[in-house]
Amino acid sequence: MPATRRVPPGPPRRAAPVLLRRLVGDRLELMRSAAREYGDAVRISIGPKTLYFFNHPEHAKHVLADNAANYHKGIGLVQARRALGNGLLTSEGELWRKQRRQIQPAFQHKRIARQAGVVAEEAVKLVGRLRAHEGGGPIDVVHEVTALTLGVLGRTLLDVDLGAFEAVGHDFEAVQDQAMFDMVTMGAVPSWVPLAKQLRFRRARQDLQRVVDRLVADRTARDGGRSTGDDALSRLITATAEEPDPRVGRQRMRDELVTLLLAGHETTASTLGWTFHLIDRHPEVRERLHAEAVEVLGDRLPEFEDLHRLRYTSRVVDEVMRLYPPVWILPRQAQADDEVGGYHVPAGADVLICPYTLHRHPRFWDAPEQFDPERFDPDRATDRPRYAYIPFGAGPRFCVGNHLGLLEAVFTIAVVARDLRLVKVPGHRVTPEPMLSLRVAGGLPMTVHPAG
């Protein structure tokens, strides 16, 4: 007689209407309440879907690293293929491995180190734009840091100025909104239905395709048909030329560039937005940031070696990404039967690893809801498991842009903390909005004051 397979606990099927409302209205609360009520392994049935939610570091290690080959990208990211195609974020198998090999050299640590000056220059430009509002009315600081991250992305990875494509940020908002809509509706609403959201998405997708086509055309014209640089755009153009079917090559390059534009700017902008929000709520942290920036940098631009000297600033970034990870959920789909944490996972099951809840797990984090950068002090002894903190994911699909993102965040925060104070407009409520990443909902209106 076969052994009984253990099934994770979870809410009864009659709770589906309540769960569906949470899925539509507050996905973070759905995850939080599931972990609170049922523990580290939860089975959630919503209509035709059954979600397996695992919230322990060993579970994350198994799904994302140890048995990663059995877990392909899942709910949400599958739907994102409507906008992103088969780019690095959504592709699988040999195609993904080929894409990763092509793009990886553009993100090598040594190459990113050489771009430190560019990141510093863009941070100073941000300070200049913010300073122009000094003494004036509120500004949307998220809009401004998005301009910074697009500037860094363009100069470091594409060798172009993206300043002419300011609408890209709005286009990606439409893409993310549609991906989440498709996830919540389980893909049941056909793409041709003329909902306002879907019409906005179609326009955004067309705009993004025009942007990437222009980027490629401008680069090809500039290089006389040859592409010999070591940036990501050059590598993608070279890979396209080697593709036997030119149509397939052009489409894959479009997919890759759209994915790069999205992943390369939005997540870091989100981290910076949450950082300024938390600094405003914790003036003692701002004072320490200011003091460290003055001590380490003086009045000069940051250099790559400063990344290791700005220790407290780095801890602040780590703590912000703990509370508000760049990607709040990592959905996967099991390809074959498996066992996670002693529980049976059937082939085809939707499996969720949620960094947002994992980073707040009370078993592994003291005062998990508290903003405390000192918890990342290396001298503060801890036996916390490696996979209790996964802001950039884990395993083979670990974020390829982690070095650039950290460099960008630390330098920007240091320069802004040295030169300015950003104060949140009173009465403005900031709430997390779980999309493909955690955006600061509704922007972040702030006023600008001199540092000190």
C-alpha positions as CSV (number, residue, x, y, z in Angstrom):
1,M,0.0,0.0,0.0
2,P,1.6,3.3,-1.1
3,A,2.5,5.8,1.6
4,T,0.1,8.7,2.3
5,R,1.3,11.9,0.7
6,R,1.3,14.9,3.0
7,V,-0.6,17.9,1.7
8,P,0.1,21.4,3.1
9,P,-2.6,22.8,5.3
10,G,-4.7,25.8,4.1
11,P,-8.1,27.5,4.0
12,P,-11.1,25.4,3.0
13,R,-12.5,25.8,-0.6
14,R,-15.5,27.7,0.8
15,A,-13.1,30.5,1.6
16,A,-12.4,31.0,-2.1
17,P,-14.5,34.3,-2.4
18,V,-12.6,35.9,0.5
19,L,-9.3,34.7,-1.0
20,L,-10.2,36.0,-4.4
21,R,-11.0,39.5,-3.0
22,R,-7.6,39.5,-1.3
23,L,-5.9,38.4,-4.5
24,V,-7.5,41.3,-6.3
25,G,-7.2,43.9,-3.6
26,D,-4.3,43.1,-1.4
27,R,-2.0,40.3,-2.5
28,L,0.5,41.0,0.2
29,E,-2.1,40.5,2.9
30,L,-3.1,37.2,1.2
31,M,0.5,36.0,1.7
32,R,0.9,37.4,5.2
33,S,-2.4,36.0,6.5
34,A,-1.6,32.6,5.0
35,A,1.7,32.5,6.7
36,R,0.2,33.7,10.0
37,E,-2.7,31.2,10.0
38,Y,-1.1,28.1,8.5
39,G,2.6,28.3,8.9
40,D,5.5,27.8,6.4
41,A,3.7,25.6,3.9
42,V,0.2,26.5,2.7
43,R,-2.1,25.2,0.1
44,I,-4.5,27.9,-1.3
45,S,-7.3,26.9,-3.6
46,I,-8.9,29.8,-5.6
47,G,-11.3,28.7,-8.3
48,P,-9.5,26.4,-10.8
49,K,-6.1,27.3,-9.3
50,T,-4.3,25.7,-6.4
51,L,-1.3,27.6,-5.1
52,Y,1.4,26.0,-3.0
53,F,3.0,28.8,-0.9
54,F,6.3,27.9,0.9
55,N,7.8,30.3,3.4
56,H,10.9,28.8,4.9
57,P,14.6,29.3,3.8
58,E,15.0,25.6,3.2
59,H,11.9,25.6,1.0
60,A,13.3,28.6,-1.0
61,K,16.7,26.8,-1.4
62,H,15.0,23.7,-2.7
63,V,12.7,25.3,-5.2
64,L,15.1,28.1,-6.4
65,A,18.5,26.4,-6.3
66,D,18.7,22.7,-5.4
67,N,15.9,21.5,-7.7
68,A,15.6,24.6,-9.9
69,A,15.4,22.5,-13.1
70,N,12.0,21.2,-12.0
71,Y,10.6,24.7,-11.5
72,H,9.9,26.9,-14.5
73,K,8.6,30.5,-14.3
74,G,5.0,30.5,-13.0
75,I,1.8,32.4,-12.6
76,G,2.2,36.1,-13.4
77,L,5.5,35.8,-15.3
78,V,3.8,33.4,-17.7
79,Q,1.2,36.1,-18.4
80,A,3.9,38.7,-18.7
81,R,5.0,37.1,-21.9
82,R,2.3,39.0,-23.6
83,A,4.4,42.1,-23.1
84,L,7.9,40.8,-22.6
85,G,7.9,37.9,-25.1
86,N,10.6,35.3,-24.4
87,G,13.1,37.7,-22.8
88,L,15.5,36.7,-20.0
89,L,12.8,37.2,-17.4
90,T,10.3,34.8,-18.9
91,S,12.2,32.3,-21.1
92,E,13.1,28.8,-20.1
93,G,15.4,25.9,-20.9
94,E,18.1,26.2,-23.5
95,L,16.8,29.5,-24.8
96,W,17.2,31.1,-21.4
97,R,20.7,29.6,-21.0
98,K,21.7,31.0,-24.4
99,Q,20.3,34.4,-23.5
100,R,22.1,34.4,-20.1
101,R,25.4,33.6,-21.8
102,Q,25.0,36.4,-24.3
103,I,24.1,39.1,-21.8
104,Q,26.2,38.0,-18.7
105,P,29.5,39.7,-19.9
106,A,27.8,43.1,-19.9
107,F,27.2,42.7,-16.2
108,Q,30.6,41.3,-15.1
109,H,31.8,42.8,-11.9
110,K,34.9,44.3,-13.5
111,R,32.9,46.0,-16.2
112,I,30.4,47.4,-13.7
113,A,33.3,48.7,-11.7
114,R,34.4,50.7,-14.7
115,Q,31.0,52.3,-14.9
116,A,31.1,53.7,-11.3
117,G,31.8,57.2,-12.6
118,V,28.7,57.1,-14.8
119,V,26.6,56.1,-11.9
120,A,28.1,58.9,-9.7
121,E,27.5,61.5,-12.5
122,E,23.8,60.5,-12.8
123,A,23.5,60.7,-9.0
124,V,24.8,64.3,-9.1
125,K,22.4,65.1,-12.0
126,L,19.6,63.9,-9.8
127,V,20.7,66.2,-7.0
128,G,20.7,69.1,-9.4
129,R,17.2,68.3,-10.6
130,L,16.0,68.0,-7.0
131,R,17.8,71.2,-5.9
132,A,16.0,73.1,-8.6
133,H,12.8,72.5,-6.6
134,E,14.3,73.7,-3.3
135,G,11.9,76.0,-1.5
136,G,9.2,75.2,-4.0
137,G,6.2,72.8,-4.0
138,P,6.1,69.1,-3.8
139,I,7.9,66.9,-6.3
140,D,7.4,63.3,-7.2
141,V,10.7,61.8,-6.1
142,V,9.9,58.4,-7.7
143,H,9.6,60.1,-11.1
144,E,13.0,61.7,-10.5
145,V,14.7,58.5,-9.4
146,T,13.2,56.6,-12.4
147,A,14.8,59.2,-14.6
148,L,18.1,58.5,-12.8
149,T,17.8,54.7,-13.2
150,L,17.0,55.1,-16.9
151,G,20.0,57.4,-17.3
152,V,22.3,54.8,-15.7
153,L,20.8,51.9,-17.7
154,G,21.2,53.8,-21.0
155,R,24.8,54.8,-20.4
156,T,26.1,51.7,-18.7
157,L,24.4,48.8,-20.5
158,L,23.2,50.3,-23.8
159,D,25.7,53.1,-24.5
160,V,22.8,55.4,-25.4
161,D,21.1,58.4,-23.9
162,L,17.6,57.3,-22.9
163,G,16.6,60.9,-22.0
164,A,14.6,61.1,-25.3
165,F,12.4,58.2,-24.1
166,E,10.9,59.5,-20.9
167,A,7.5,57.8,-21.7
168,V,9.2,54.4,-21.2
169,G,8.5,54.6,-17.5
170,H,4.7,55.1,-18.0
171,D,4.8,52.3,-20.7
172,F,6.2,49.9,-18.2
173,E,3.6,50.8,-15.6
174,A,1.0,49.7,-18.2
175,V,2.9,46.5,-18.9
176,Q,3.1,45.6,-15.2
177,D,-0.6,46.5,-14.6
178,Q,-1.6,44.2,-17.4
179,A,0.6,41.3,-16.2
180,M,-1.0,41.5,-12.7
181,F,-4.4,41.8,-14.2
182,D,-3.8,38.6,-16.3
183,M,-2.5,36.9,-13.2
184,V,-5.5,37.8,-11.0
185,T,-8.0,36.9,-13.8
186,M,-6.1,33.7,-14.5
187,G,-5.8,34.8,-18.1
188,A,-9.6,34.3,-18.6
189,V,-10.1,37.7,-20.2
190,P,-9.1,37.6,-23.9
191,S,-6.6,40.2,-25.0
192,W,-9.0,41.6,-27.6
193,V,-11.6,42.7,-25.0
194,P,-11.4,46.6,-25.2
195,L,-11.0,47.3,-21.5
196,A,-9.3,50.6,-20.7
197,K,-6.4,48.7,-19.1
198,Q,-5.9,46.4,-22.1
199,L,-6.1,49.3,-24.5
200,R,-3.4,51.2,-22.5
201,F,-1.3,48.0,-22.5
202,R,-1.5,47.6,-26.3
203,R,-0.4,51.2,-26.8
204,A,2.5,50.8,-24.3
205,R,3.6,47.6,-26.0
206,Q,3.6,49.3,-29.4
207,D,5.6,52.3,-27.9
208,L,8.2,50.0,-26.4
209,Q,8.6,48.1,-29.7
210,R,9.2,51.5,-31.5
211,V,11.7,52.5,-28.8
212,V,13.8,49.3,-29.1
213,D,13.6,49.4,-32.9
214,R,14.9,53.0,-32.9
215,L,17.7,52.0,-30.4
216,V,18.9,49.3,-32.7
217,A,18.6,51.4,-35.9
218,D,20.6,54.3,-34.3
219,R,23.3,51.9,-33.1
220,T,23.6,50.1,-36.4
221,A,23.8,53.5,-38.3
222,R,26.4,54.8,-35.8
223,D,28.6,51.7,-36.1
224,G,28.2,51.3,-39.9
225,G,26.4,48.0,-39.6
226,R,29.0,46.5,-37.3
227,S,28.7,46.2,-33.6
228,T,31.9,45.7,-31.7
229,G,31.2,47.2,-28.3
230,D,31.0,45.2,-25.0
231,D,27.7,46.7,-23.9
232,A,24.4,44.7,-23.8
233,L,23.0,46.3,-26.9
234,S,26.1,45.4,-29.0
235,R,25.9,41.9,-27.8
236,L,22.3,41.5,-28.7
237,I,22.8,43.0,-32.2
238,T,25.7,40.5,-32.7
239,A,23.5,37.6,-31.5
240,T,20.7,38.6,-33.9
241,A,23.1,38.6,-36.8
242,E,24.0,35.0,-36.0
243,E,20.4,33.9,-36.0
244,P,19.5,31.8,-39.1
245,D,16.0,33.2,-39.3
246,P,16.3,37.1,-39.3
247,R,12.6,37.4,-38.2
248,V,13.2,35.2,-35.2
249,G,16.4,37.1,-34.4
250,R,14.7,40.5,-34.6
251,Q,11.8,39.4,-32.3
252,R,14.2,37.9,-29.8
253,M,16.2,41.1,-29.7
254,R,13.0,43.1,-29.1
255,D,12.0,40.8,-26.3
256,E,15.5,41.0,-24.7
257,L,15.6,44.8,-24.9
258,V,12.2,45.3,-23.5
259,T,13.0,43.0,-20.7
260,L,16.3,44.8,-20.1
261,L,14.7,48.2,-20.0
262,L,12.1,47.0,-17.5
263,A,14.3,45.0,-15.2
264,G,17.2,47.5,-15.5
265,H,15.4,50.5,-14.2
266,E,12.2,49.8,-12.3
267,T,13.5,47.6,-9.4
268,T,16.2,50.1,-8.4
269,A,13.9,53.0,-8.7
270,S,11.5,51.2,-6.3
271,T,14.3,50.6,-3.8
272,L,15.3,54.2,-3.9
273,G,11.7,55.4,-3.5
274,W,11.3,53.2,-0.4
275,T,14.6,54.3,1.0
276,F,13.7,58.0,0.9
277,H,10.4,57.2,2.5
278,L,12.0,55.3,5.3
279,I,14.8,57.9,5.8
280,D,12.1,60.6,6.2
281,R,10.4,58.5,8.9
282,H,13.8,57.8,10.7
283,P,15.7,61.1,10.9
284,E,18.5,59.5,13.0
285,V,19.2,57.2,10.0
286,R,19.4,60.2,7.7
287,E,21.8,61.9,10.1
288,R,24.1,58.9,10.1
289,L,23.9,58.7,6.3
290,H,24.8,62.4,6.0
291,A,27.7,62.0,8.4
292,E,29.1,59.0,6.6
293,A,28.8,60.6,3.2
294,V,30.6,63.7,4.3
295,E,33.4,61.6,6.0
296,V,33.9,59.2,3.1
297,L,33.3,61.5,0.1
298,G,33.9,65.0,1.2
299,D,32.8,67.1,-1.7
300,R,34.0,64.8,-4.5
301,L,32.2,62.3,-6.7
302,P,31.9,58.7,-5.4
303,E,34.5,56.2,-6.8
304,F,34.1,52.5,-7.0
305,E,36.3,51.9,-4.0
306,D,33.8,54.0,-1.9
307,L,31.3,51.2,-2.3
308,H,33.1,49.3,0.4
309,R,33.7,52.4,2.6
310,L,30.1,53.5,2.7
311,R,29.3,50.7,5.1
312,Y,26.3,52.2,6.9
313,T,24.8,53.3,3.6
314,S,25.1,49.7,2.3
315,R,23.3,48.4,5.5
316,V,20.5,50.8,4.9
317,V,20.1,49.5,1.3
318,D,20.1,45.9,2.6
319,E,17.5,46.7,5.2
320,V,15.3,48.5,2.7
321,M,15.4,45.5,0.4
322,R,14.6,43.3,3.3
323,L,11.4,45.2,4.1
324,Y,10.5,46.0,0.4
325,P,12.4,43.5,-1.8
326,P,12.8,44.5,-5.4
327,V,10.7,41.6,-6.5
328,W,8.1,40.7,-3.9
329,I,7.2,37.2,-5.2
330,L,8.9,34.4,-7.2
331,P,6.3,32.2,-8.9
332,R,7.2,28.8,-10.2
333,Q,5.5,25.9,-11.8
334,A,6.5,22.3,-11.0
335,Q,7.4,20.2,-14.0
336,A,7.3,16.9,-12.2
337,D,6.1,15.6,-8.8
338,D,8.3,16.8,-6.0
339,E,8.5,17.0,-2.2
340,V,9.1,20.4,-0.5
341,G,9.6,20.5,3.2
342,G,8.0,17.0,3.5
343,Y,4.9,18.0,1.5
344,H,3.9,16.6,-1.8
345,V,3.9,19.0,-4.8
346,P,2.2,17.5,-7.9
347,A,3.4,18.1,-11.4
348,G,1.9,21.3,-12.8
349,A,1.4,22.9,-9.4
350,D,1.8,26.7,-9.0
351,V,4.5,27.2,-6.4
352,L,5.1,30.6,-4.7
353,I,8.2,31.8,-2.8
354,C,7.5,35.2,-1.4
355,P,10.6,37.2,-0.4
356,Y,8.3,39.8,1.2
357,T,7.1,37.4,3.9
358,L,10.3,35.4,4.1
359,H,12.2,38.6,4.9
360,R,9.8,39.2,7.8
361,H,9.7,35.7,9.2
362,P,9.7,36.1,13.0
363,R,11.8,32.9,13.4
364,F,14.7,34.4,11.5
365,W,14.4,38.1,12.1
366,D,14.2,39.9,15.4
367,A,11.5,42.6,15.4
368,P,10.9,41.8,11.7
369,E,8.6,44.8,11.0
370,Q,11.1,47.3,12.4
371,F,13.5,49.3,10.2
372,D,16.9,48.5,11.6
373,P,19.9,48.8,9.3
374,E,22.2,47.6,12.1
375,R,20.9,44.1,11.8
376,F,23.2,43.9,8.8
377,D,26.3,44.8,10.8
378,P,28.7,41.9,10.1
379,D,29.9,42.1,13.7
380,R,26.4,41.4,14.9
381,A,26.4,37.7,15.3
382,T,23.6,35.7,13.7
383,D,22.9,32.2,12.7
384,R,20.3,33.3,10.1
385,P,20.1,30.8,7.2
386,R,21.5,32.0,3.8
387,Y,18.1,31.8,2.1
388,A,16.2,33.8,4.7
389,Y,17.3,36.9,2.7
390,I,16.9,36.7,-1.1
391,P,16.3,40.2,-2.5
392,F,17.8,39.3,-5.9
393,G,16.3,35.8,-6.0
394,A,18.5,32.7,-5.8
395,G,19.9,29.8,-7.7
396,P,20.6,29.8,-11.5
397,R,18.1,32.7,-12.0
398,F,19.8,34.9,-9.5
399,C,19.4,38.5,-10.8
400,V,22.1,39.2,-13.3
401,G,22.1,43.0,-12.5
402,N,22.6,42.8,-8.7
403,H,26.1,44.5,-8.8
404,L,24.9,47.4,-10.8
405,G,21.7,47.8,-8.7
406,L,23.6,47.9,-5.4
407,L,26.2,50.3,-6.8
408,E,23.4,52.6,-8.1
409,A,21.5,52.5,-4.9
410,V,24.4,53.1,-2.5
411,F,25.9,55.9,-4.6
412,T,22.6,57.7,-5.1
413,I,21.6,57.6,-1.4
414,A,25.1,58.8,-0.3
415,V,25.1,61.8,-2.7
416,V,21.5,62.8,-1.9
417,A,22.1,62.3,1.9
418,R,25.2,64.5,1.7
419,D,23.7,67.3,-0.3
420,L,19.9,67.4,0.4
421,R,17.1,66.6,2.7
422,L,13.9,65.1,1.2
423,V,10.9,65.5,3.4
424,K,7.6,63.7,2.7
425,V,4.6,65.9,2.2
426,P,2.4,65.6,5.4
427,G,-0.8,63.7,5.0
428,H,0.4,61.6,2.0
429,R,-0.2,57.9,2.7
430,V,2.4,55.5,1.2
431,T,1.3,51.9,0.8
432,P,3.0,49.0,-0.9
433,E,1.5,48.0,-4.2
434,P,2.6,44.5,-5.2
435,M,3.3,44.3,-8.9
436,L,6.2,42.5,-10.5
437,S,8.0,44.5,-7.9
438,L,7.0,46.7,-5.0
439,R,6.3,50.2,-6.3
440,V,5.7,53.2,-4.1
441,A,2.0,53.6,-4.9
442,G,1.0,56.9,-6.3
443,G,4.5,58.3,-6.4
444,L,6.2,59.9,-3.4
445,P,5.6,63.7,-3.1
446,M,8.4,65.3,-1.2
447,T,9.9,68.7,-0.6
448,V,13.6,69.5,-0.9
449,H,15.8,71.2,1.7
450,P,19.5,71.8,2.1
451,A,21.4,69.0,3.9
452,G,22.6,69.5,7.5
